[in-house]
């Protein structure tokens, strides 16, 4: 009886340790993305603002620490959009942020953005790098979305 007990206890301990070891690993971030919702002139400046829609399609909240987006409109670079303030996204939600487009003050880019802002159907591509805090770990996610501006 004693020898049977000596065999069972290590098995139970090993099983408990292996099951509990997975509890400390934060779940993977899934369903996070960004897309361009619009472009408009920035008030009080000669630059432009991009409305970026951040989407959390996952079932867990996400702590977005920062994001960098390269914006292409009509096949031409329209500048860089950088989110520097942290943003919390509840599960299965989206939120829009108006962010200045870096480089939108030069004449060529300003003309491109002005045309895109008033032309429904202008094509866009948004290449994004999203930095997420996942249980104390910094995770870098990359995405590429595209579409057409609605002209609103």
KEFI-76840 format. One record per residue (C-alpha): residue in one letter; x, y, z. Coordinates in pm, whole numbers. Layout:
BEGIN
A  X  Y  Z
...
//
This chain:
BEGIN
X  0  0  0
X  285  233  91
X  465  168  -240
X  147  242  -436
X  114  574  -250
X  475  659  -337
X  397  614  -706
X  67  803  -707
X  184  1119  -525
X  456  1215  -779
X  212  1156  -1064
X  -49  1382  -902
X  212  1653  -831
X  346  1638  -1189
X  -7  1659  -1328
X  -96  1957  -1107
X  223  2143  -1200
X  169  2087  -1572
X  -193  2203  -1555
X  -120  2513  -1348
X  181  2616  -1558
X  -49  2727  -1841
X  -240  2965  -1612
X  44  3217  -1609
X  55  3260  -1987
X  -158  3551  -2112
X  -389  3467  -2402
X  -281  3565  -2751
X  -414  3889  -2900
X  -649  3815  -3187
X  -879  4017  -3407
X  -704  4354  -3365
X  -681  4584  -3664
X  -694  4938  -3798
X  -854  5092  -4104
X  -892  5437  -4255
X  -1237  5583  -4187
X  -1179  5923  -4346
X  -951  6214  -4431
X  -1028  6580  -4363
X  -848  6914  -4338
X  -715  6989  -3990
X  -877  7294  -3834
X  -644  7589  -3783
X  -355  7448  -3990
X  -277  7369  -4351
X  -237  6998  -4268
X  -478  6706  -4272
X  -621  6460  -4022
X  -686  6090  -4078
X  -968  5922  -3891
X  -834  5579  -3797
X  -1080  5313  -3681
X  -925  5071  -3432
X  -1110  4739  -3423
X  -1099  4472  -3154
X  -1272  4167  -3300
X  -1154  3950  -3011
X  -1337  3850  -2695
X  -1078  4004  -2459
X  -1004  4371  -2394
X  -689  4507  -2559
X  -448  4774  -2430
X  -307  4941  -2742
X  8  5130  -2637
X  91  5297  -2968
X  47  5259  -3341
X  222  5373  -3658
X  43  5376  -3993
X  179  5439  -4342
X  -101  5584  -4555
X  -117  5547  -4933
X  -399  5713  -5128
X  -447  5653  -5499
X  -117  5466  -5514
X  82  5762  -5374
X  226  5802  -5025
X  12  6041  -4822
X  221  6041  -4505
X  248  5873  -4170
X  -12  5863  -3894
X  113  5797  -3540
X  -99  5720  -3232
X  108  5800  -2923
X  -157  5796  -2647
X  -255  5453  -2510
X  -599  5332  -2611
X  -813  5069  -2440
X  -1044  4865  -2661
X  -1325  4662  -2502
X  -1403  4319  -2651
X  -1585  4315  -2985
X  -1569  4691  -3031
X  -1425  4967  -3244
X  -1335  5330  -3183
X  -1230  5616  -3411
X  -939  5853  -3347
X  -857  6168  -3545
X  -478  6186  -3584
X  -266  6439  -3772
X  -101  6309  -4088
X  272  6379  -4060
X  405  6542  -4375
X  63  6667  -4486
X  187  7027  -4480
X  391  7003  -4801
X  216  7120  -5118
X  219  6789  -5310
X  83  6583  -5022
X  -169  6855  -4934
X  -304  6849  -5292
X  -330  6468  -5283
X  -514  6471  -4950
X  -744  6757  -5053
X  -845  6564  -5363
X  -897  6244  -5161
X  -1107  6428  -4900
X  -1351  6553  -5165
X  -1346  6255  -5404
X  -1567  5959  -5313
X  -1411  5628  -5407
X  -1045  5724  -5369
X  -853  5403  -5296
X  -638  5376  -4985
X  -394  5132  -4826
X  -304  5149  -4457
X  3  4955  -4341
X  -4  4946  -3962
X  228  4849  -3679
X  34  4813  -3353
X  208  4783  -3013
X  -5  4602  -2754
X  47  4541  -2382
X  -56  4179  -2328
X  -27  4099  -1959
X  298  4292  -1923
X  442  4164  -2252
X  481  4407  -2544
X  353  4251  -2863
X  402  4402  -3209
X  126  4328  -3459
X  136  4423  -3826
X  -163  4463  -4053
X  -243  4593  -4398
X  -593  4705  -4488
X  -733  4873  -4797
X  -1055  5020  -4922
X  -1221  5322  -5078
X  -1303  5652  -4912
X  -1672  5724  -4878
X  -1631  6096  -4949
X  -1826  6205  -4641
//
